[in-house]
Amino acid sequence: MDLRCEGCAGCCVDWRPLDPAAAGSDRTGPRPPLDDLHDLAPLTRDEVAGFVDDGLAAALTPRLFEPADRDDSVRIDGVDLAAVDDRPVFVVGPRKPPKPVAPVGTDEPRWLDAYVFLDPTTLQCRIHGDDRYPRTSATYPGHNLELDAETECERVEAAGGGDRIDAAASSLDGLVREVEGDAGAPGTPGWD
């Protein structure tokens, strides 16, 4: 897969303050999340444990969900939550604190919610290629492409952000093989 991430950060920034239509929506399915965090990248149990073991628990945030009509639910502090066996259903992912960033298509830095490990100056992930780099991030946008779902790369392209992804060369299997190898960081040999 050919990704051109340099100067973009489209998948790492909450675009809604700049252009609500360009940001798309990750609010799908019958169970809306209780938070307003855009594009949470869910982590596996082992990834969460690794961040906690490394003293990086503050970089994470939980996501709880409203129950769908026929879901089991549990009430905590007056709020009904989707549940299984009287336990809340949740996922954990990296936080998106406000940072001064100027993602693709903008000239001046603005305070936007951005991926906790995004360097606001280079717009590159500080842990890309590290053992802590989340699998969800490593395989993006492969799952979206396999499901014919719009990607942030395509949204950036549609907003005039240049060619970001070569969809003709994409397949989830190829991307997973690349991620498992030594693909390096965006902009380094082997990435594009």
N, C-alpha and C positions, 0 to 999 in steps of 0.2 A: 504494500500500500504506500502510496506517495502522499505524504502530508507536508504541507508548507506552513509551519506554525509561527515562523519568525514575525515578531511585531504584532501578533494577533490577540491572543488570550481570549478569543471568543467563547471557548468552553469553560473558562476559568472566572469570568466576570459576570455579574448580574447586570444585564443590559437594560432592564426595565426602566431605570431613571432616564436613560438616554433615548430609548425608542421602544416603547412597550410592544409594538407590533413585531419588531425585529428580534425581540428576545424569545418569542415563541412561548411555550408553556410546558412545564414538566408535571402539571397537575392533571394526571390522567387516572382513570380507574374509579371504582366506586368508593374508595376510602381516601378522602382528602387528608393531607397532613395538617397537623395543628400549627406548624411553623410557617414562616414566609420565606424560608431559605430557597433560593432558586438553584435548580440542578444539583441537588445533593448527590454525591458519588458514594453509594453504599459500600461499606467495607465488609470483608469476611470476618468471622470470629477470630481467626488467627491474626489478621491484620490489626484488629482492634487491640488484641492482647499485646502485639508487638509494639504498638504506639504507647500503650500504657506502661509496658515494661521498660521502654526507653525514656520514660518521664515526659511523654508528649500528650498526656490525656487532655490537657487544656486546648489542644489543637482539634479536638473532636467535638461533635454535637450529636445528640440523639434526635430521632424523628419519630413522633408518635402519630397515630392516625385516628380519625373519627370512624366509628363503626359504620359499616354498610347496613342496609335494612335487616338482613337476616344474620348478621354477625353476632357472635358472643361479644359481650362488652363488660368492662369493669369501670366503676366510677371512682375517680381519684380527685380529691379536692373539688368536688362538684362537677367534674368534667367526665363525660362518657368517652371511653377509649376502646378501639378495637382490641379484642383479646382472644387468647386461646388458653383454655384451662384456667380461667380467672387470672391470667397474667397478661399485661399489656403487650401488644404487638409493636415492635419498634425496629428501626435500623439505626446504625451509627455511621457517620461520615465526617469528612473534614469540614471544619467551620469555614465561613466566608466573612471575615471581619472587613470593615471598611479600610480601603487603601487608596492612596493617590495614584491612579493609573490612567494611562492614555492608550486604550486599546485601539485596534485597527479602526480607521475612519474618524479618529478624534485627534486634535492637535495638542490640546492642553490637558494635563492631568486633572482628573476629577475624583472626588472621593466616592468610590463605588465598592460594594461588597465584592470581594475577590477571594479566590481560593487561598487558604491560609499559607500554603507553601509557594505561592506565586511571588516572584521577585517583581516589585512594582516598576523598577527601572528597565530591566531587560525583558520583562513579560515572559520569562521562562520559569519553569518549575524548579525549585531548589532541590527537590529530592528525586527528580527524574533519573532513572537508571540506578537509584539506590534500592536497597532491600526493602525500604519502607514505601516505595512507590506503589500505590494501590492498583490492583489488577483491573478494577473498573476503569481507571484512567488509562492504563496501559493498552487496553483493548478498544478504547474509544477511537473512532466512531464505528467500529466494526459491527457491534450488535445493532445499532440503528440502521446501518446499511443492509444487513441481513434481513431486517424486518421491514424494509422500505419505509422507515421513519426518518423524518427530516433530522439532519445533524446541525450542530452549531456551525460547523464548517460551511455548510450550504447556506445557512442564514447569513453568515458573514459575506459569502460570495454574492448573494442576492442583494445585499445592501451596498455593493460596490467595493468590497474588500479584496478583490483579486481572486485568483485561483488558489484554493486552499487544499483541495483534495482531488485525487484522480480516482473517481468512482469506478472507472473501467478497470482499474488495477486492484480493486478492493475485493477481499474475501476475508471472512472472519478467521478461517483456518490459516491463511497466509499471515495475517496480522498476529495471531497468537504465536506462530512459529517465530516471527520477527521479534516479538516481545521477549520470548523465552531465550533468544540468542542475545548477542551484544549489540543492540540497535543504537546505543548512544543517545545523546540528547538531541532535540530538534536543532537542525543546522549543522550537525556534525556528520562526518562520513558514515554511511550506513543508515542514516535516518531517512533521507529522501531518495 
